[in-house]
Structure formats: structure tokens, C-alpha cells
Amino acid sequence: MFEFLFQRKDGTIQDILDVITVELNKIQMALLMQEKAQHMIANAISRSPIRMSNKNGFMPPDQLAYRLNIRPNSNQLGSDFWYMVMKRVLKEGKALVVSVGGSFYVAENWTEDPYILFEKRYRDVTITDGENSFLLGMSFPARDVMRFVLPDNGRRKVLTESVLKSYNTVLEAVST
């Protein structure tokens, strides 16, 4: 019924709805590919057993191994727990696991003290089981947590920049 045309910087004339549709499809596909890759990696890691070793070799399974592999807390199975940890690492670049009463929980939010010369402490820790969240009224020293960090090798930045570039193209088309 209506055609909304605009002139690009290179002088070509294009339909604004075509530009928006193409760019939004690119964004959707990029996000879908990222989500699928995260799912595949997290799923593979979550199904792998955790084995502990020392200088004499692998240690026999004990209560800690049970907690890490089978039942980290009373609400989650080991594979669900590690899947959630790995998804957080892959999506946000870091994850924190805290121990409360002998059980392990994934931290949803936390504040990290910026100390260099002293042991870091993690405060205002909110734990989650994927559906519910709970703010813990305690702090944790670095020696009592498991912190997972994915080094930023630039690949996540490239994906983010490509998505932002597509958003910019949509915004340019809309604003002309």
C-alpha cells in the first residue's frame, strides 16, 4: 500500500521495510547461533564427570565428588547445575559458585572487593537455582568460592559489534 523509500549514502534508493527486515533477520540469526553454540558447549561440559586428583593421581570419590557430580544442592542435579554454570560463563564471561552449608549454589549477582594486596571478598551474593533467587547476608573470601572466567579473546566482541552494526543500520533506515 505504502512504499517508504530512502536514499542511502551511496545514492541508491531502497525500501525502508526491506532494510529493517533484512537487518533484524541478521540480528536474530546471530543471536540464535550464539545461543545454540552456548547450549552445545554447556551441555557437553555438564555431562562430563568431575574427577579430583593430587600429586599421587586420581582420588577416590568422596562427599565432595558426590556434591560436585551428583547433587550440588538439594534442588538441583549435577548436570543441571553445571549446565547453568557453563551457560553463565559463556554468556557473561564469568560465574561464581559459593558453598553454603556444604551445598553449592550458582551466584546470580555479587559484588567483588577491588583488593590487590589482600584476599578478595565477594559480598551481596544472590544465589539462584534457575527459577528462584535468594540474597545471602554474608560475604565469602576468595578461598571459599569457585570463580570461573572466560578470557576475552575478542570473539564475543566481534559478535557484539556485528549485532550493533545491524542495529545501527536499522536505526539509520528508520531515522531517514
C-alpha beads as a LAMMPS data file, in Angstrom:
LAMMPS data file: protein, C-alpha beads

176 atoms
175 bonds

1 atom types
1 bond types

-500.0 500.0 xlo xhi
-500.0 500.0 ylo yhi
-500.0 500.0 zlo zhi

Masses

1 110.0

Atoms # bond

1 1 1 0.000 0.000 0.000
2 1 1 2.689 2.486 1.002
3 1 1 6.297 2.433 -0.010
4 1 1 8.757 4.119 2.286
5 1 1 11.833 4.783 0.229
6 1 1 15.032 6.456 1.263
7 1 1 18.286 7.301 -0.370
8 1 1 21.383 5.643 1.047
9 1 1 24.706 7.415 1.397
10 1 1 25.918 5.772 -1.811
11 1 1 22.960 7.252 -3.719
12 1 1 20.888 4.082 -4.156
13 1 1 17.221 4.119 -3.274
14 1 1 15.866 1.391 -1.039
15 1 1 12.612 0.443 0.665
16 1 1 12.959 1.078 4.381
17 1 1 10.921 -2.010 5.316
18 1 1 13.243 -4.240 3.281
19 1 1 16.292 -2.870 5.099
20 1 1 14.684 -3.294 8.506
21 1 1 13.525 -6.844 7.740
22 1 1 16.918 -7.969 6.434
23 1 1 18.866 -6.440 9.325
24 1 1 16.503 -7.770 12.000
25 1 1 16.802 -11.251 10.451
26 1 1 20.609 -10.957 10.622
27 1 1 20.394 -9.973 14.297
28 1 1 18.027 -12.825 15.076
29 1 1 20.248 -15.368 13.315
30 1 1 23.409 -14.114 15.058
31 1 1 21.764 -14.367 18.471
32 1 1 20.312 -17.780 17.652
33 1 1 23.726 -19.096 16.550
34 1 1 25.325 -17.763 19.723
35 1 1 22.623 -19.353 21.905
36 1 1 22.960 -22.701 20.103
37 1 1 26.751 -22.735 20.496
38 1 1 26.443 -21.895 24.200
39 1 1 23.895 -24.671 24.659
40 1 1 26.072 -27.277 22.921
41 1 1 29.207 -26.379 24.908
42 1 1 27.388 -26.151 28.254
43 1 1 25.604 -29.435 27.599
44 1 1 28.858 -31.246 26.764
45 1 1 30.626 -29.916 29.873
46 1 1 27.669 -30.591 32.180
47 1 1 27.657 -34.270 31.170
48 1 1 31.358 -34.735 31.909
49 1 1 32.202 -36.183 35.331
50 1 1 34.424 -34.158 37.634
51 1 1 37.382 -36.150 38.934
52 1 1 39.784 -34.826 41.525
53 1 1 43.458 -35.575 41.664
54 1 1 46.524 -34.796 43.705
55 1 1 50.221 -35.439 43.131
56 1 1 49.629 -39.188 43.622
57 1 1 46.943 -39.454 40.933
58 1 1 43.164 -39.541 40.935
59 1 1 41.459 -39.577 44.312
60 1 1 38.625 -41.988 45.127
61 1 1 35.133 -40.452 45.097
62 1 1 34.097 -38.835 48.385
63 1 1 31.392 -36.466 49.652
64 1 1 32.862 -33.526 47.700
65 1 1 32.876 -35.542 44.481
66 1 1 29.260 -36.522 45.158
67 1 1 28.319 -32.864 45.665
68 1 1 30.110 -31.751 42.510
69 1 1 28.851 -34.548 40.258
70 1 1 25.505 -35.787 41.546
71 1 1 23.766 -33.378 43.914
72 1 1 25.389 -29.944 44.400
73 1 1 22.390 -28.781 46.439
74 1 1 19.001 -30.115 47.460
75 1 1 17.227 -28.570 44.454
76 1 1 19.486 -29.420 41.511
77 1 1 21.159 -32.373 39.874
78 1 1 24.818 -32.109 38.965
79 1 1 24.234 -31.884 35.219
80 1 1 21.636 -29.103 35.614
81 1 1 23.924 -27.224 37.994
82 1 1 26.985 -27.369 35.733
83 1 1 24.896 -26.534 32.686
84 1 1 23.790 -23.348 34.455
85 1 1 27.369 -22.515 35.487
86 1 1 28.692 -23.012 31.956
87 1 1 25.846 -21.045 30.329
88 1 1 26.650 -18.127 32.653
89 1 1 30.369 -18.354 31.838
90 1 1 29.722 -18.483 28.102
91 1 1 27.104 -15.733 28.129
92 1 1 28.581 -13.313 30.667
93 1 1 32.235 -14.336 30.655
94 1 1 32.278 -15.286 34.337
95 1 1 30.463 -17.262 37.003
96 1 1 30.728 -17.642 40.749
97 1 1 29.860 -20.744 42.771
98 1 1 29.525 -20.451 46.550
99 1 1 29.252 -23.101 49.218
100 1 1 26.587 -22.699 51.887
101 1 1 26.091 -25.441 54.454
102 1 1 28.060 -27.953 52.373
103 1 1 25.956 -27.346 49.257
104 1 1 26.991 -25.487 46.108
105 1 1 24.966 -22.686 44.522
106 1 1 25.411 -20.551 41.414
107 1 1 25.641 -16.850 42.176
108 1 1 23.395 -14.683 40.054
109 1 1 24.844 -11.363 41.242
110 1 1 27.681 -10.385 43.529
111 1 1 29.993 -7.535 44.445
112 1 1 33.715 -8.200 44.347
113 1 1 36.033 -6.208 46.589
114 1 1 38.724 -4.489 44.482
115 1 1 41.678 -5.503 46.648
116 1 1 45.028 -6.399 45.160
117 1 1 47.192 -6.905 48.235
118 1 1 44.518 -8.673 50.283
119 1 1 42.351 -11.689 49.627
120 1 1 39.286 -10.752 47.609
121 1 1 35.876 -10.995 49.209
122 1 1 32.537 -11.488 47.492
123 1 1 29.606 -9.619 49.054
124 1 1 25.923 -9.115 48.327
125 1 1 25.798 -12.566 46.755
126 1 1 22.462 -13.573 45.271
127 1 1 22.158 -17.292 44.568
128 1 1 19.783 -18.885 42.091
129 1 1 18.521 -22.286 41.074
130 1 1 17.432 -21.001 37.683
131 1 1 13.926 -20.079 38.804
132 1 1 14.232 -18.561 42.273
133 1 1 16.753 -16.143 43.753
134 1 1 17.876 -15.516 47.311
135 1 1 20.156 -12.771 48.690
136 1 1 22.700 -14.197 51.128
137 1 1 23.522 -11.959 54.074
138 1 1 27.157 -13.000 54.204
139 1 1 30.446 -12.443 52.428
140 1 1 32.781 -15.081 51.051
141 1 1 36.590 -14.986 50.892
142 1 1 38.129 -15.962 47.565
143 1 1 39.418 -19.243 49.007
144 1 1 35.825 -20.370 49.703
145 1 1 34.349 -19.819 46.230
146 1 1 34.820 -21.249 42.759
147 1 1 35.231 -18.453 40.238
148 1 1 35.097 -19.267 36.530
149 1 1 36.322 -16.720 33.998
150 1 1 36.326 -16.995 30.231
151 1 1 39.209 -14.948 28.858
152 1 1 38.008 -12.387 26.360
153 1 1 39.794 -13.368 23.173
154 1 1 37.871 -10.858 21.090
155 1 1 35.357 -13.264 19.573
156 1 1 32.492 -12.168 21.787
157 1 1 33.362 -8.572 20.976
158 1 1 33.225 -9.304 17.231
159 1 1 29.755 -10.847 17.576
160 1 1 28.526 -7.942 19.694
161 1 1 29.911 -5.422 17.217
162 1 1 28.234 -7.185 14.280
163 1 1 24.888 -7.159 16.089
164 1 1 25.341 -3.475 16.969
165 1 1 26.230 -2.700 13.365
166 1 1 22.963 -4.306 12.251
167 1 1 21.049 -2.316 14.863
168 1 1 22.718 0.867 13.581
169 1 1 21.670 0.050 10.026
170 1 1 18.066 -0.379 11.193
171 1 1 18.203 2.897 13.123
172 1 1 19.694 4.746 10.152
173 1 1 16.939 3.427 7.916
174 1 1 14.244 4.444 10.393
175 1 1 15.666 7.913 11.046
176 1 1 15.902 8.965 7.367

Bonds

1 1 1 2
2 1 2 3
3 1 3 4
4 1 4 5
5 1 5 6
6 1 6 7
7 1 7 8
8 1 8 9
9 1 9 10
10 1 10 11
11 1 11 12
12 1 12 13
13 1 13 14
14 1 14 15
15 1 15 16
16 1 16 17
17 1 17 18
18 1 18 19
19 1 19 20
20 1 20 21
21 1 21 22
22 1 22 23
23 1 23 24
24 1 24 25
25 1 25 26
26 1 26 27
27 1 27 28
28 1 28 29
29 1 29 30
30 1 30 31
31 1 31 32
32 1 32 33
33 1 33 34
34 1 34 35
35 1 35 36
36 1 36 37
37 1 37 38
38 1 38 39
39 1 39 40
40 1 40 41
41 1 41 42
42 1 42 43
43 1 43 44
44 1 44 45
45 1 45 46
46 1 46 47
47 1 47 48
48 1 48 49
49 1 49 50
50 1 50 51
51 1 51 52
52 1 52 53
53 1 53 54
54 1 54 55
55 1 55 56
56 1 56 57
57 1 57 58
58 1 58 59
59 1 59 60
60 1 60 61
61 1 61 62
62 1 62 63
63 1 63 64
64 1 64 65
65 1 65 66
66 1 66 67
67 1 67 68
68 1 68 69
69 1 69 70
70 1 70 71
71 1 71 72
72 1 72 73
73 1 73 74
74 1 74 75
75 1 75 76
76 1 76 77
77 1 77 78
78 1 78 79
79 1 79 80
80 1 80 81
81 1 81 82
82 1 82 83
83 1 83 84
84 1 84 85
85 1 85 86
86 1 86 87
87 1 87 88
88 1 88 89
89 1 89 90
90 1 90 91
91 1 91 92
92 1 92 93
93 1 93 94
94 1 94 95
95 1 95 96
96 1 96 97
97 1 97 98
98 1 98 99
99 1 99 100
100 1 100 101
101 1 101 102
102 1 102 103
103 1 103 104
104 1 104 105
105 1 105 106
106 1 106 107
107 1 107 108
108 1 108 109
109 1 109 110
110 1 110 111
111 1 111 112
112 1 112 113
113 1 113 114
114 1 114 115
115 1 115 116
116 1 116 117
117 1 117 118
118 1 118 119
119 1 119 120
120 1 120 121
121 1 121 122
122 1 122 123
123 1 123 124
124 1 124 125
125 1 125 126
126 1 126 127
127 1 127 128
128 1 128 129
129 1 129 130
130 1 130 131
131 1 131 132
132 1 132 133
133 1 133 134
134 1 134 135
135 1 135 136
136 1 136 137
137 1 137 138
138 1 138 139
139 1 139 140
140 1 140 141
141 1 141 142
142 1 142 143
143 1 143 144
144 1 144 145
145 1 145 146
146 1 146 147
147 1 147 148
148 1 148 149
149 1 149 150
150 1 150 151
151 1 151 152
152 1 152 153
153 1 153 154
154 1 154 155
155 1 155 156
156 1 156 157
157 1 157 158
158 1 158 159
159 1 159 160
160 1 160 161
161 1 161 162
162 1 162 163
163 1 163 164
164 1 164 165
165 1 165 166
166 1 166 167
167 1 167 168
168 1 168 169
169 1 169 170
170 1 170 171
171 1 171 172
172 1 172 173
173 1 173 174
174 1 174 175
175 1 175 176
